[in-house]
Amino acid sequence: MRIRIVTLKVSSVAANNQFSIAVHLMAGLGYCTETDRTSTQLAASVNTSPSFIRRTLAKLSKAGLIATSKGKNGFTRLAKKPAEISLLDIYLAIEAPKAFSIHHYEVQGPCAVSCNIKSALENALNKTQKGMEDSLAKITLAHLLADIKKH
């Protein structure tokens, strides 16, 4: 009887929600422009902790998309009109990872696909990333707010 030992590499890819959370926050701020929002109020809308929200807000503030003040009476508001903020602005502000990534498995020398797939796939994914970013640049926060108000 021969015993065979098999080693499996299991990789899990966690979904990155930073972008959708940042857009959610920006939509919350754009939806109710007559009142400033606190991180606690925004966190309730997203159903997460205020400290998590504050980290995202810090990135949006650094990019000049929102204005904030700290302290007991702290607030958050849009720094620009919704029509002046594209989804690409938000995407770049939060430094979200690229839409796709390439695996990091070792190259298997005798296999032509293994030796060349990463560079070939990188070319294709760079075009896809650019297309996605071009599309995000054409969609403004005002567009999203109009869709939200329809429902």
ABEGO torsion letter per residue (X at the ends): XBBBBBBBBBBBBBBBAAAAAAAAAAAAAAABAABBBBAAAAAAAAGBBAAAAAAAAAAAAAAGABBBBBEAABBBBBABBAAABBAAAAAAAAGBBBABBBBABBBBAABAAAAAAAAAAAAAAAAAAAAAAAAAAABBAAAAAAAAAAX
